[in-house]
Amino acid sequence: MKSRISDKTRFAKGRGKGEREKYIPFLKTRDFSSIGRAHRPKGMLINRTYELFSDIEYHFFLLLDFATNIHDIREQFPLDLEETMEIAESHNIVHSPLDSEEKFVMTTDFLLTMKDGSSIALSIKPSSELIKKRVLEKLHVEYSYWKRKSVTWILLTEKEIDLIILKNIKNFQEKYFHEFENVDEFIYQLETHDWDSNTSIQEILRDVSKKCKIPFGKGREIFTYLLAHKKIVFDYTKHFSIDNPIHQFKLNSL
């Protein structure tokens, strides 16, 4: 996977700088001629497009983007070249490919800023990659780098993904950016129901949709939209279905 532009050009373009909406990832998918299954989703937490280089990065991004304790997500975050070269040398690790004249800047997949002000660096790797010496060497450099800065570093694989939560968030995220009319009226009608009852969401949506004079399908979409915006919450570790009873959900519209 050969890059179309140099690290020097990336820094000149302001890559790897800024926060939240103003952050520019150091690496972008269009920098490379072939990168496999890349993703460029729009964030729910922060209104910008993210640059993700694999399915596993995308899946973890969805989980991070839906979390409630994160202030900022910066992907493809650059590490200081001099520091990583020093760390590599001290551990007798080759920093960059031997056939390259340029020393490549290393990156961390995600650098999180939590709402309490702390930082967490995340490296995302398929578990199958962890048997490769070169992968482990680069991870060791990355770990050592963040340890120097007293930043928590965590290595994650697909084994840490809760597939039920991921499926739920994928479904909700699809409706996050939709626009619907009469959402306030829809919420008002939802509030008239007993949220401690065993009545199914499907029954309630049929009633609310009828009162709002919209098709049942549209009512279901608005309900999903409200879940995406956390106006309605439930235990995301459980399978979501409109057959679930309403007491499994909580309305946070006020």
C-alpha positions as CSV (number, residue, x, y, z in Angstrom):
1,M,0.0,0.0,0.0
2,K,2.0,3.0,-1.3
3,S,1.1,6.5,-0.4
4,R,0.5,9.1,-3.1
5,I,1.9,11.9,-0.9
6,S,4.7,12.4,1.6
7,D,4.5,12.9,5.3
8,K,6.1,16.3,4.7
9,T,3.2,17.3,2.5
10,R,0.7,16.0,5.1
11,F,2.2,18.2,7.8
12,A,2.2,21.2,5.4
13,K,-1.5,20.6,4.8
14,G,-2.2,20.7,8.6
15,R,-2.8,17.0,8.9
16,G,-2.9,15.6,12.5
17,K,-3.8,19.0,14.0
18,G,-6.9,20.5,15.5
19,E,-9.7,19.2,17.7
20,R,-13.2,18.0,17.1
21,E,-14.7,19.4,13.9
22,K,-11.4,21.1,13.0
23,Y,-9.2,18.0,13.4
24,I,-7.6,16.7,10.1
25,P,-6.6,13.1,10.1
26,F,-2.9,12.6,9.3
27,L,-3.7,9.8,6.9
28,K,-6.7,9.8,4.5
29,T,-8.1,7.0,2.4
30,R,-7.6,8.9,-0.8
31,D,-3.8,9.1,-0.1
32,F,-3.5,5.5,-1.1
33,S,-4.1,3.7,-4.4
34,S,-5.4,0.5,-2.8
35,I,-6.5,0.2,0.9
36,G,-9.1,-2.6,0.9
37,R,-12.4,-1.9,2.7
38,A,-12.1,1.8,3.6
39,H,-14.9,3.7,5.2
40,R,-15.6,7.5,5.4
41,P,-18.6,7.8,7.8
42,K,-20.0,11.1,9.1
43,G,-19.8,11.3,12.8
44,M,-22.8,11.6,15.2
45,L,-20.8,12.9,18.1
46,I,-18.7,15.3,16.0
47,N,-19.9,16.7,12.7
48,R,-17.1,15.7,10.3
49,T,-16.1,12.9,8.0
50,Y,-13.9,10.2,9.5
51,E,-11.1,8.4,7.6
52,L,-11.1,4.7,8.5
53,F,-9.0,2.0,6.8
54,S,-10.8,-1.2,7.6
55,D,-14.0,-2.8,8.7
56,I,-12.7,-3.3,12.2
57,E,-11.8,0.3,12.5
58,Y,-15.2,1.3,11.3
59,H,-16.9,-1.0,13.7
60,F,-15.0,0.3,16.7
61,F,-15.7,3.9,15.5
62,L,-19.4,3.2,15.6
63,L,-19.2,2.1,19.2
64,L,-17.0,5.1,20.1
65,D,-19.2,7.5,18.2
66,F,-22.3,6.4,20.2
67,A,-20.6,6.5,23.6
68,T,-21.7,9.1,26.2
69,N,-18.3,9.7,28.0
70,I,-16.2,10.8,25.0
71,H,-15.5,14.4,24.1
72,D,-13.3,14.0,21.0
73,I,-12.3,11.2,18.6
74,R,-9.2,11.7,16.5
75,E,-8.3,9.0,14.1
76,Q,-5.0,8.3,12.3
77,F,-3.2,10.5,14.9
78,P,0.5,11.1,14.1
79,L,3.2,10.2,16.6
80,D,6.3,12.4,16.9
81,L,8.9,11.0,14.5
82,E,12.0,11.7,16.6
83,E,10.5,10.0,19.6
84,T,9.3,6.9,17.8
85,M,12.8,6.6,16.1
86,E,14.5,6.9,19.5
87,I,12.2,4.2,21.0
88,A,12.7,1.9,18.0
89,E,16.5,2.2,18.3
90,S,16.5,1.6,22.0
91,H,14.6,-1.6,21.5
92,N,16.6,-2.7,18.4
93,I,13.5,-2.4,16.2
94,V,13.5,-1.3,12.6
95,H,11.5,1.9,12.4
96,S,10.7,2.1,8.7
97,P,11.2,-0.2,5.8
98,L,14.8,-0.9,5.0
99,D,14.4,-0.1,1.3
100,S,13.0,3.4,2.1
101,E,15.0,6.5,2.3
102,E,12.2,8.3,4.2
103,K,11.4,7.6,7.8
104,F,7.7,7.2,8.0
105,V,5.6,8.9,10.7
106,M,3.7,6.3,12.8
107,T,0.1,6.8,13.7
108,T,-2.3,5.6,16.4
109,D,-5.7,4.5,15.1
110,F,-7.8,6.5,17.6
111,L,-6.8,9.1,20.2
112,L,-9.8,9.8,22.5
113,T,-10.3,12.7,24.8
114,M,-12.7,11.8,27.5
115,K,-15.2,14.1,29.1
116,D,-13.2,14.0,32.3
117,G,-10.2,15.4,30.4
118,S,-8.1,12.2,30.3
119,S,-6.8,10.7,27.0
120,I,-6.9,7.1,25.8
121,A,-5.0,5.8,22.7
122,L,-6.5,2.9,20.9
123,S,-4.7,0.5,18.4
124,I,-7.1,-1.6,16.4
125,K,-5.8,-4.9,14.9
126,P,-7.4,-8.1,13.7
127,S,-6.3,-10.9,16.1
128,S,-4.8,-12.8,13.2
129,E,-2.2,-10.0,12.8
130,L,-0.9,-10.5,16.3
131,I,1.3,-13.5,15.3
132,K,3.4,-11.3,12.9
133,K,6.7,-10.1,14.3
134,R,6.7,-6.8,12.5
135,V,3.1,-6.0,13.7
136,L,4.2,-6.7,17.3
137,E,7.3,-4.6,17.0
138,K,5.4,-1.5,15.8
139,L,2.8,-2.0,18.5
140,H,5.6,-2.1,21.1
141,V,6.9,1.2,19.8
142,E,3.4,2.7,20.0
143,Y,2.8,1.4,23.5
144,S,6.2,2.8,24.7
145,Y,5.4,6.1,23.1
146,W,2.1,6.6,24.9
147,K,3.6,5.2,28.2
148,R,6.1,8.1,28.0
149,K,3.3,10.5,27.8
150,S,1.3,8.9,30.7
151,V,-1.5,8.2,28.3
152,T,-3.5,4.9,28.6
153,W,-2.9,2.7,25.5
154,I,-5.2,-0.1,24.7
155,L,-4.9,-2.8,22.0
156,L,-8.3,-4.0,20.7
157,T,-9.2,-6.8,18.3
158,E,-12.5,-8.0,16.9
159,K,-12.9,-10.2,19.9
160,E,-13.7,-7.1,22.0
161,I,-16.6,-6.1,19.9
162,D,-20.1,-6.9,21.2
163,L,-21.9,-7.9,18.0
164,I,-25.4,-7.2,19.5
165,I,-24.5,-3.6,20.5
166,L,-22.8,-3.1,17.1
167,K,-25.9,-4.3,15.2
168,N,-28.1,-2.0,17.3
169,I,-25.9,1.1,16.7
170,K,-25.6,0.4,13.0
171,N,-29.4,0.4,12.7
172,F,-29.8,3.6,14.7
173,Q,-26.9,5.4,12.9
174,E,-28.7,4.9,9.6
175,K,-31.5,7.2,10.7
176,Y,-29.4,9.8,12.7
177,F,-29.0,12.2,9.8
178,H,-32.6,11.9,8.5
179,E,-35.0,14.8,8.9
180,F,-38.6,14.2,10.0
181,E,-41.5,16.5,10.4
182,N,-43.7,16.6,13.5
183,V,-41.1,14.9,15.7
184,D,-42.3,17.0,18.7
185,E,-45.9,15.8,18.1
186,F,-44.6,12.2,17.9
187,I,-42.8,12.5,21.2
188,Y,-45.9,14.1,22.8
189,Q,-48.0,11.1,21.7
190,L,-45.4,8.7,23.0
191,E,-45.5,10.5,26.4
192,T,-49.2,9.7,26.8
193,H,-48.4,6.0,27.0
194,D,-47.5,4.0,30.2
195,W,-43.8,3.3,29.9
196,D,-43.9,0.8,32.7
197,S,-46.3,-1.5,30.9
198,N,-45.8,-4.7,29.0
199,T,-47.3,-3.2,25.8
200,S,-45.1,-3.8,22.8
201,I,-43.4,-1.0,21.0
202,Q,-45.1,-2.2,17.8
203,E,-48.6,-1.6,19.4
204,I,-47.6,1.8,20.7
205,L,-46.1,2.8,17.3
206,R,-49.3,1.9,15.5
207,D,-51.3,4.0,17.9
208,V,-48.9,7.0,17.8
209,S,-48.5,6.8,14.0
210,K,-52.3,6.8,13.6
211,K,-52.7,9.9,15.9
212,C,-49.9,11.7,14.1
213,K,-51.5,10.7,10.7
214,I,-48.4,9.1,9.3
215,P,-47.8,5.6,8.0
216,F,-46.7,3.0,10.5
217,G,-43.3,2.6,8.6
218,K,-42.6,6.3,9.1
219,G,-43.5,6.1,12.8
220,R,-41.0,3.2,13.1
221,E,-38.3,5.3,11.4
222,I,-38.9,8.2,13.8
223,F,-38.7,5.9,16.7
224,T,-35.3,4.7,15.4
225,Y,-34.3,8.3,14.9
226,L,-35.1,9.1,18.5
227,L,-33.0,6.1,19.6
228,A,-30.1,7.4,17.5
229,H,-30.4,10.8,19.2
230,K,-30.6,9.2,22.6
231,K,-34.1,10.7,23.2
232,I,-35.1,7.1,23.8
233,V,-32.6,4.7,25.5
234,F,-32.6,1.0,26.4
235,D,-30.1,-1.7,27.2
236,Y,-28.1,-1.9,24.0
237,T,-26.7,-5.3,24.9
238,K,-30.1,-6.7,24.2
239,H,-31.5,-7.4,20.7
240,F,-33.7,-4.5,19.6
241,S,-37.1,-5.3,18.2
242,I,-40.4,-3.5,18.0
243,D,-41.9,-6.5,19.7
244,N,-40.0,-5.6,22.8
245,P,-42.2,-4.3,25.7
246,I,-42.1,-0.5,26.3
247,H,-40.8,-1.0,29.9
248,Q,-37.4,-1.9,28.4
249,F,-37.1,1.7,27.1
250,K,-36.8,5.1,28.7
251,L,-38.0,8.4,27.2
252,N,-35.5,11.2,27.6
253,S,-37.3,13.9,25.7
254,L,-37.6,16.4,28.6
